Amino acid sequence: MIDRHTTALIRPALERLARLLVRRGIGADALTFTGLAVGWLAAVAIALQAFWLGAGLILVSRLLDGLDGAVARATTPTDRGGFLDISLDFLFYAAIPLAFAITDPAANALAAAVLLAAFVGTGTCFLAFATIAAKRGLTSVDYPGKSFYFLGGLTEATETLAFFIAMCMWPQHFAALALLFAAMCAVTIATRIFWGWQAFRPDIDQGTEP
């Protein structure tokens, strides 16, 4: 919901860092893979109940996730890079609830399963919309720099990061936080299905943005 605002806020700093990385020969794909590796290390830390370490690694992982796009824009964005970025993002997102389920299965497993199911729903709608939007030649006004049509919603990357950090800060409340976020994801799923239902009506010309 607020990704476009947070992106605009941190973009100048990311672009400065990106220029430094480009001069050192560090490419966007390397940052994408490193971001996933750090995210998985965060999940391992959480599973071992090192929650503050997990929170710190999550922040580093998401910084790398922001930098890969900035480096790509500073050089030459590629379809491969866009594919890797979104694919590895979802692998990171899935790892954090799973880690909390491993930490305390009795207390957390059900809530983690509900949240993972919600992630499947938001991700499916997101990617399905992007696929049809690409077929119709649609582009996003809110996120023009993305490799594909980036459909927003109540729960985007900023909200997900905030909840993950909150879960690390108050792990005893993981179940409540996970169920709350899953409910927010349900709103995102409903709105994305509605937007797709409206945007892809047979009477709407291809190439017209919803």
N, C-alpha and C positions, 0 to 999 in steps of 0.2 A: 504493500500500500504506500510506503514512503520511500521505496528504493530510489526513485528518480531524484528525490530531495537529498538523500544521503550521498548518492553518487555525485551529484553536483557539488556537494560540500567538500568531499574528499578528493575530487578529480584533480585539482591543481597539485596537491602533494603527490598523488600517484603518478602524475605525468612527469614530475621532476625526478622521482625515483626511477621511472621507466627509462628516461633518457640516460641516466647513469648506467643502468643495466645494459641498455643497448650498446653503449660505448664499450662495455666490458665483454660484449659478445654473448650475452645471456639471452636466449630466445624465449618466446612465449610458451611453447610446448613444454620446455624444461620446467618453467614455473608452474604450469598446470599439473604436471606429474608430481613435482615436489610438494605442491599444496595438498594433493591427495595423500601423499605419504605422511605429511605432518598431521593431517586430519585423522588418519588411521592411528598414528601414535597417540593422538588425543583420546581416541576411543580406547586404546589399550590402557592409558593412564586412568581413565574413568573406571574401566572394568576392574582395575587394581585399587580402586577407591582413592586414587591421588587426584581428587577433584579439582584443586586449584591449578595443578600442573595441566590437567586436561583443559581447563578454561583458557590458560595461556596459550596452549598449543592450538586450540580452536581459533583464537584471534590471529595467530601467526598464519595458520592455514588460510583463513579468509583474506588476510592481507595479500598473500601470494595469489589468491584467486582474483583479487582486484588488479594486481600488477600484471597478470598475464594478458588481460585485455588491453591495458595501457601500453604494454610493450608491443602487442600486435598492432595497435593503432599507430604507434610510432614507427613501425616498419611496414610490413605488408600483411594485413589480415587474410587468413585463409579459411576455407570451408572446413578443412581438417582441424584447425585450431578451434573453431566454433563447435564442432562435433565433440572434440575431446573435452572442452570446457564444460558443457552441459552434462555430458555423460559422467565425468568424474565428480562433478558437483553432487549428482544424485547418489553416487556411491559413498561420498562423505556423509551426506545427510542421513542415509540409512544406518551408518555405523554408530552414530551417537546414541539413539534410542536402544539399539542392540546392546551397547556397552552398559547402559544402565540396567537393562534386563539381566545381564550377566552378574552385575554387582549384587543384586538382591532379587532373585527370581520370584520369590513369594510375594514381595511387595510391588515389584515393578513390571513383571512380565506382561500382564494383561494390558496395562496402560501403554507399554512400549509397543505391543502388537496393534493396539488401536491407532496409535500415532503413525506407525509404519503403514497401516492400511490407508490412513488419511494421506500420507505422502504419496502412495501409489495413485490415489485419486487425483491429487493436485498435479502430479507429474504427468499423468496420462492425459488430462484435459489440456495442460500446457503444451505438450508435444503434439497432440492431435490437432489443436488449433494452429500451431506453427506449420504443420505439414500442409494443411488445406490452404492456409494463408499464402504459403510459398507457391502453391499451385495456381492461386488466383493473382499472384503478383502484388499482394498487399505489403505495405510497410508500416512500421509503428512510428507514430509521432513522438510518443513519450520516451522511446528507447531507440533512437535512429542509429546508434552505433553498434547494435547487436547484429550477430550473424544471421539471425532469423527473427520472425515476428515474436516479440517478447510480450506475452499477455500478462498483465498485472493481476492483482487481486488483494484480498485482505491480508494474506500471508505470503510475503515475499522473502528475499534473502535477509533483509534487515531484521524483520520480525523473528525469523528462524534463529538467527544468530543471538538475538536478545534472549529468547527462551532457552537456548542451549547454555548460555552463560548463567542464566538464573538457575537452571537445573544443577549446574556445577556448584553454584554458591549455596544452594539449599537442596542438597541431594535427598534429604529426608522428605521433601515435598515433590519429588519427581513425578509421582503418579498423578497428583492434582494438576501440576503444570502441564504434563503430557496430555491429559484429557482436555484441559482448557484449550491447549493449542490445537488439538485434533478437532475440537468444535469450531475453532476459527478456520481451520483448513476446510471443514465442511461448508462453511459459508463461501470460501473461495471456489470450491468445486461447483457449488450451485450457481454462482455468478458466472463462472467460465462456461458452464454448459449453456446458460441462458444467452451469454454473448455469442457463443458459437451458433446456437439455434437461430439467433437473429441475424448474425453476420453472413451466414451461409444459406440464407433463404434462396430458393430458385429464382425469385424475381429480382435479386440484387445482382448487378453486373459485376463480372470479374474485374479486379483492379481497383474497385471502390473500397476505401477503407471504412470499417464500421465506426 
